[in-house]
Amino acid sequence: MRHVIIGNGPAGVIAAETLRKHAPSDDILLIGDEPQPPYSRMSIPQLLSGQLHEAGTYLRREKDYFSRLRIAQKTGRADHVSGRTRTVKMDDGSAIEFDRLLIATGASPRAPAIPGIELPGVHACWTLDDARAIMQLAKPRSRVVLIGAGFIGCIVMEALAARGVHLAVVEKRDRMLPNMMGRAAGEMVGLWCERKGIRVYTSARVTGIGCTHDSTSPRSVRLSNGEQLQADLIVYSVGSEPNIGFLKGCGIKCLRGVVVDASMQTSMPGVYAAGDCAETFDPETGRSIISGVQPNAADQAYCAALNMAGKHAFQRSARQIDVLDTMGLISSSFGQWQGVRGGQWVEFSDSCNFRYLRLEFRRDVLIGCNAIGLTEHSGILRALIRQQVRLGEWKDKLLHNPLALKEAYSECVQQQYTRQASAFYVPRAYHAGAAAHLA
């Protein structure tokens, strides 16, 4: 059996290792499109901040690691996948045959549609090449403008601040972390960053970037609010797009990403996908999602590889968990933090001490939350949401006092375990299945 993996990031590497463990005699080829050894993009901010050397970003440190596992490697880009001939056509014109294929091509940074975005000194922060270019310009006391204050943007922001630069952050939405936090929470994070010496511009867009004389001169950054900033370096982090263009016309179903089922198989038999390019159905929200976080990529790759090796594995759901340390302020977002129609919510805010909590309920179940500076509740919040614990009368108590989470967890979880241990306990899922069977 010949297994081909397109993409040598965390998902590709974990899949290759899993295949070798469960298919010891099969051929495995791992394809990457950069000349460096497989590395973690999530380590790039640590490289920028000086916490790591470049070799510290590598996913596996031993030089002969992949050869010892008999995992072959190739550098190049895939141009097309053929289900009829079971081949991957490469950009050098070669064709690679496969029996099982994993698409783990990840995503690429989205470049904002701003005049001047292509000028020298304007960079994404995505690859090791990007990091090298940024480190050349992000010297102490240099002026840096960061476009985008989402989850990745805030991680990049902290890494740039650690280099001693004068930093301004521009976010077009009305708050920082708009895809992770509600308005009150996002504004609190913004206030924290300002107290750390970072200029924060929200509800503002960059309308243009100029460069006056040559590539080494300062860049001017024009904002929609009329202000103009001077910058020695501009970094953008405004989202990403799955790398799936090479799949056009091959018959594999794609929406925003590569559509997969619970086994991570695509619409083409024997072809799987995992990581930032894979679009999965989330039963908790009832919609398809791309969950671009490394823990999910690892889970998906492991599941896909087991199925490629002839096992039977399924993904239950994507973990909708974001935890972020922004220069010492811990913020977290679990589950359906935006709430649902007809649901209830409660909010606690202590802006002086940078503590915040918002709980979202569907009937008597906690379905999502935002939290800032309340790390002692993180485990409880995660467990209540993931286990869909029925809170009963404790829902009303939490609406009155959202910080009574420990007491609610202790009592409700104990009651749930006792109920499930009963000989007369019938899971809720059974009722739905029985009704469908009788219909």
N, C-alpha and C positions, 0 to 999 in steps of 0.2 A: 504494500500500500504506500502511495506517495502523497504526502501532505505538504501543501504549499501555504505559506502564511505571508500575506502582503501587509507589511507594517511591522517594524521592530521596536515599537514603544512598549510600555508595560503590558498591554494586552497581548501583543504578539509574542513577547518573551515568555510570559506565563503560560500561554497556550503551547508554545514549543516545549517547555519543560514538562507540562502535564502530558502531552502526547508521548514524549520519550519515556515517561514513567509507566504509562498504560499501554503503549504500543512499542515495546523495546526493539523490535526488529524492523520497524517501518522507516521509510526515508522521510526526512523532514528538511524543508528549505525555508529559511527566514529571509525575507526581502525587505531592505530598508532603502530610503531614497537620499540619505545623507552619508558622507564618507566616515563620520565618527562611529565609534562603537555604540550599541544601543544605550540610550540615556533617557532620563526622566525630565520632561519639560517642567514638572513641578519643582525640580531642584534648581532651576535657573535663577529664581529670586535669591536663593541662598548663595549662589555663585556671585551675583551682583553685590550682595551685602558683605561679601568676604568671608562668609561662614564655611564655604567649600572652595576647593580648587576644582578645576575643570574635570579632573578624573573622578572627583567625588560625585559628579552627576551621573556617572555610568551605572547602569542597572546591575551589571555583574562585573566585578573588578578584575578577576583573573583573566589574563590574556588568552589562555587556552581553554576558557570555560566552555564555550560552545563546541569547540572541536572535540573536547573530551566527552561531551554528550552526543557526539555525532549529529550535531545540528549544523547543516550547511548554511552559509550566508552568501547573499548576493546584494550588490548595490545597484539600484536602478528604479525606474518608475514604470508602473503598469499602465498600459494604454487601452487595453480591452480584455474582457473575459468572454470566452466562448463556451457555452454549455454544450454545444454540439460536438466540438472536438476536444472538450475538457482541457483547454489550454488558456494560459495567460500570455497575451502579447505584450512585450516590453517595448520601451521607447527606443531601444537599440535595434529593433527589428526581430529579435529572437522570440521564440515561443516556448513556454514552459508548460509541460504536461502535469496534470494533477488528477488524483482520485478524489481527494477531499481538499477543499479550499477554505481558508479563513480570511475574510476581509477585515483587517484591523488598521485601516489607513488613517484613523484619527481625523483631525480637523486642521484647518488653516485659519490664521487670523483674518478677520474681516477689515479691510481698509476703508475708513470712512470717506465719503464722497466730499472731500474738502479740496478746494484749489490749493495747490502747493504741497499736497501730501506726499508727492514723489520726490521732493527736494532732498539733497544731502542733509544729513543730520536729523532726519525724521525716520523713526524706526518702530516696528512692532517689537514685542518682547516675547518671542516664541521659540527661536532656535538658538543653538550655541553661537552661530554666526551673528545673530542679533545681539546676544549678550556681549560678545567681544566688541562690537561696534559701540554699544552703549557705554561699556566701561572705559572706552577711549575718551568719551566726551563728558561723562558724569564725574567730573573731578570735584573735590571740595570747593564750595562756594560758587560753582557754576550754576547757571539758571536753567531749570528744567521745567517743562510743561508736560503734564500727563493728561491725555485725553481719555476719559472713561474712568468711572469709579465703581465698577461692578466688583464681583468677587475676585477675579484675577487681577483687575486693576488695582484693588486695594493691597493685594499681596505685592505687586510690583511697586506700588507707592511706598510701602515700608522699606523695601530693598533699596530704592533710590534715596530715601531719607537717610538711611544708614550710611550712605556715601558722603554725607555732609553737604548736600546740594541745597540750593534755594528752590523749593518745590511749590508749584501751583498745580492744582487738580481741577479739571473742567468736566462737569457731568451735565448732559442735556436734560436729564430728568430732574425732578424736584427734590431729590435726596440722594445720598450715597447708598450703595448696595440696593438699587431699586428692584432687582430680581430676587432678593433674599429677605428684605426688610420692608415693613410698612413705613409710612411717612414719619411717624414720631420716632421710631427706632433709627431710621436712616439719618434723620436730622441730629439725633444724639451722637451718632458716630461721627458726623461731620463736625460737630462742636468739639468733640474730643481731638480730632485731627488738627483743628485750628489752634487749640491750646498747645499742641505739640509743634507749632510753628509752620504748619502747612496752610497755604492759602487755598481755600475751597470755594469754587464757583459752581453752584447748582442752578438749574433752570437756565443754563447758558450753553450755547453752541459755539464751536470754532467755525467761523465763516470763511477764513482764509489764512494761509501761511505764506509769508514773504521772506525773501533772502536778498539783502540789498546789494552786496558787491561780489563776493565770491563764496565758495563753499565753506570757508572757515569763519565767515562773518556771522554775527548773531541773526537769528530768525525772528521775525515779528509774527505774533499770533493775534489775529483779530477775533474778538468775541461778539456775539449777537447783542450783548448789552452795551456795546459801544466802546468797551475797554480794549486796550492793546497791550499785550505782554511781550517782553523781550526774552528770548530763549537761546541758550547755547545748544540745547538738545530738546527734541520733542519726541515723546513716546506715546503710542496709541494702543489702547486696549478696549475695544468696543464690541467684543464678541467674536465668534468664530463660525465657520461653515464646514460641514462634513466633507471630507475628501472623497467624493463619489462620482466626479465627472467622468472618469474612465469607464463607468458602468453604463453610460447612456447607450441605449439600443441593444443591450445584451440580453434583455428579458428578465433581469432581476428587478423586482418591484422596489422602487424608491419613492419616498415622499420627501421629507426634509433630510432623512438619512436612509440607510438600508433597512427595509422593514424585515423584522425577524419574529419568529414565534417564540414560545417559552423555552424551546430547546436551543435557541439562537440560530436556527436554520432560516435561510432566506427562502424566497419563492422558488429558487432553483435547487433541486435535491442535491445534497452533498456539498453545498456551498453555505458557509456560515459567516456571521459578522459579530463583532464585539467592539466595545469601547466607544469613543466619541463619534464614530460614524454609524453606529447601530441605533435604530429606532424601535423601541419596545412598547408593548401595551402595558399600561399600569392599571391593574384592577381597582386600586384604591381611589383613583381619580376618574377612571373610566375613559382615559384618553391615551394616545401614544405619546411617548416622550423620548428625548435624547438626554440621558443623564451623564453629563460630561464631568464626572468626578472619578478619580483613580480607583477608589474601592469598588465602584460599580464595574469599571472596566476590568478589574481583576476577577470579579465574580463571573462576569459574562464570558471572559476568555477561558476560565476554568470549565465552565459549563459547556461551552462550544467544543473545547478540546476533548472532553469526556465523550461527547456524542460522535466526534470525528473518529475516536478510537473504538467505537462500537458499544459504548456504554449507554445508559439511559439517564439523562440528567435534565432538570428543568429549573428555570428561574422563577421564583415566586413573584417577586416584584422588585423594582429599583428602590434603593435606599434614598429617600428624599431628605438628606441631612446635610446641612452646611454649618461648619464651625470655623470661625475666623478669629485670629488674634491680630488686632490692628494696633500695633505699638503698645501692647499691654492691655488693651481692652478686648475682652472675650465676648463675641456675639455669636448667636446660634439661631438657626432656623430649622425647624423640624416639620415634616409632613405638609399638610395643606395650610400653610401659614396665612394665606390670603383669606381663609374662611370659605364658607359655602352659602349659597342662597338659602335663606330660612334658618341658618344657624345662629348661635349666640356667641358673644365674645365678652371678655373682660380685660381691662388694662390696668397695670400698675406702673407708675413712673416716679422715679426719684432722680431728677436731672442733676441735682447738686452733687450726688455721689455716683452718677452714671450707672444707675440701675434701672432696668426696664423689663417688663414681662407683659406679653399679650397672649391670651389663651383663646383658641377657637374650638367651638363645640358643634357637633351634629347630634341632636337629641342629647343623650347623656354620655356621649363618647368624646374624649379629647382627640381632635383630628389634626391639630397643628399649633405652632406657637412661634413667637419671636422672643428672644431673651438676650439681655445685655448685662454683663457684670454679675450674673447670678449662677455661677458655675456649679454651685452645690446642688442645683436642681436638674442639671443636664441629664444624668442617668435616669432619673424618675420621669422626666418629660419624654425622653426617648422610649422608655418602656411602656408608658401609658399609651402613647400614640401607636407604636408598632404592634402592641398586643391588643389594641382596641378594647381596652378595659371598660366595662360598664360601670359608670360612676354612681348611678342611682341618685340618692339624695345628696351625695357629695358634689354633684355638679352645681347645685344651688349654693352650697357652702363655698365652693371655689369662685362662683360669680360674686359672692360677697367678700371673700378673702382669697385672692389667687395665690398667695404665698403659702397656703395650707396644703401644699402638694405632698409633703412627706406623710402627713396623717392620712390624706386621701388614698395615697398609694398603698400604705400598709394595710388599711382596712379593706379596700376594694379588691386588691389583688388576692388577699387571703380569702375573701368571700368567693371570688371567681374560681380559685383553685379548689375550694371545698365543693362548690357546685359541680365543677367538672369531674370531681372524683365520685360523685353520686352515681348509683346504678341507674337512676332515672334521668340523668342528664342527656339531652339530645342537642347536638351542636346546631347553631342557627343555619349553617350551610346545608344541613340535612333537610330542614323544612323547605328551603328553596328548591332543592333537588327533588324532593318528594312531590312538591306541587307541580314541577315541570313534568315529572314522570306520569302523573295522573291526568295532566291536561290533555 
